[in-house]
């Protein structure tokens, strides 16, 4: 199972249980062009950290991203269907591209 499918399954589980909680999902990928970003966004990911990177960059990117992701998810339960119809907007934090929906 690849990251997009794993993400879809996590998001579908969150939807089906009516969970107000969320699982932040940020891809670690060498593929981060616009097409990849759209596919990751529609799968339910919150962003992408571009490779290559070191552990300090990873830790900083995740720390800087958490507040932004929490804000997005606090707006209500996550729905995959919502993302299918929305345009992709991004915000960059260091090496991390976050999806703003």
VOTOR-775380 format. One record per residue (C-alpha): residue in three letters; x, y, z. Coordinates in nm, 2 decimals. Layout:
BEGIN
NODE type x y z
NODE Ala X Y Z .
...
END
This chain:
BEGIN
NODE type x y z
NODE Unk 0.00 0.00 0.00 .
NODE Unk 0.14 0.34 -0.09 .
NODE Unk 0.10 0.67 0.10 .
NODE Unk -0.20 0.80 -0.09 .
NODE Unk -0.40 0.48 -0.03 .
NODE Unk -0.30 0.47 0.33 .
NODE Unk -0.40 0.83 0.38 .
NODE Unk -0.74 0.77 0.21 .
NODE Unk -0.81 0.48 0.44 .
NODE Unk -0.72 0.68 0.75 .
NODE Unk -0.94 0.97 0.64 .
NODE Unk -1.23 0.74 0.55 .
NODE Unk -1.20 0.58 0.90 .
NODE Unk -1.20 0.92 1.06 .
NODE Unk -1.51 1.01 0.86 .
NODE Unk -1.70 0.69 0.93 .
NODE Unk -1.64 0.71 1.30 .
NODE Unk -1.75 1.08 1.31 .
NODE Unk -1.42 1.16 1.48 .
NODE Unk -1.35 1.52 1.55 .
NODE Unk -0.99 1.43 1.61 .
NODE Unk -0.74 1.42 1.32 .
NODE Unk -0.42 1.25 1.22 .
NODE Unk -0.18 1.50 1.07 .
NODE Unk -0.04 1.34 0.76 .
NODE Unk 0.26 1.50 0.59 .
NODE Unk 0.43 1.31 0.30 .
NODE Unk 0.80 1.27 0.28 .
NODE Unk 0.86 1.26 -0.09 .
NODE Unk 1.10 1.35 -0.37 .
NODE Unk 0.80 1.39 -0.60 .
NODE Unk 0.64 1.73 -0.52 .
NODE Unk 0.55 1.89 -0.85 .
NODE Unk 0.20 2.04 -0.89 .
NODE Unk 0.04 1.71 -1.01 .
NODE Unk 0.18 1.52 -0.71 .
NODE Unk 0.06 1.80 -0.48 .
NODE Unk -0.29 1.77 -0.62 .
NODE Unk -0.29 1.39 -0.58 .
NODE Unk -0.17 1.41 -0.22 .
NODE Unk -0.42 1.68 -0.13 .
NODE Unk -0.71 1.48 -0.28 .
NODE Unk -0.60 1.17 -0.09 .
NODE Unk -0.63 1.37 0.23 .
NODE Unk -0.27 1.46 0.32 .
NODE Unk -0.19 1.78 0.49 .
NODE Unk 0.14 1.86 0.31 .
NODE Unk 0.47 1.74 0.17 .
NODE Unk 0.82 1.76 0.30 .
NODE Unk 1.06 1.75 0.01 .
NODE Unk 1.36 1.52 0.00 .
NODE Unk 1.65 1.52 0.06 .
NODE Unk 1.65 1.65 0.41 .
NODE Unk 1.82 1.60 0.74 .
NODE Unk 1.67 1.52 1.08 .
NODE Unk 1.69 1.88 1.20 .
NODE Unk 1.51 2.00 0.90 .
NODE Unk 1.24 1.73 0.95 .
NODE Unk 1.19 1.82 1.31 .
NODE Unk 1.17 2.19 1.24 .
NODE Unk 0.93 2.14 0.95 .
NODE Unk 0.69 1.92 1.16 .
NODE Unk 0.70 2.16 1.45 .
NODE Unk 0.63 2.46 1.23 .
NODE Unk 0.35 2.28 1.06 .
NODE Unk 0.15 2.15 1.35 .
NODE Unk -0.02 2.47 1.45 .
NODE Unk -0.13 2.54 1.09 .
NODE Unk -0.27 2.18 1.05 .
NODE Unk -0.45 2.20 1.38 .
NODE Unk -0.62 2.52 1.27 .
NODE Unk -0.74 2.36 0.95 .
NODE Unk -0.88 2.05 1.12 .
NODE Unk -1.05 2.26 1.40 .
NODE Unk -1.29 2.40 1.14 .
NODE Unk -1.49 2.08 1.15 .
NODE Unk -1.48 1.71 1.06 .
NODE Unk -1.26 1.61 0.77 .
NODE Unk -1.44 1.50 0.45 .
NODE Unk -1.25 1.36 0.15 .
NODE Unk -1.54 1.47 -0.08 .
NODE Unk -1.48 1.83 0.02 .
NODE Unk -1.13 1.82 -0.12 .
NODE Unk -1.24 1.67 -0.46 .
NODE Unk -1.41 2.00 -0.54 .
NODE Unk -1.17 2.25 -0.39 .
NODE Unk -0.88 2.41 -0.57 .
NODE Unk -0.54 2.34 -0.42 .
NODE Unk -0.38 2.63 -0.23 .
NODE Unk -0.05 2.59 -0.07 .
NODE Unk 0.16 2.75 0.21 .
NODE Unk 0.53 2.69 0.23 .
NODE Unk 0.71 2.65 0.57 .
NODE Unk 1.08 2.58 0.51 .
NODE Unk 1.10 2.26 0.30 .
NODE Unk 0.73 2.18 0.38 .
NODE Unk 0.44 2.25 0.15 .
NODE Unk 0.12 2.26 0.34 .
NODE Unk -0.22 2.23 0.18 .
NODE Unk -0.47 2.51 0.27 .
NODE Unk -0.83 2.41 0.21 .
END
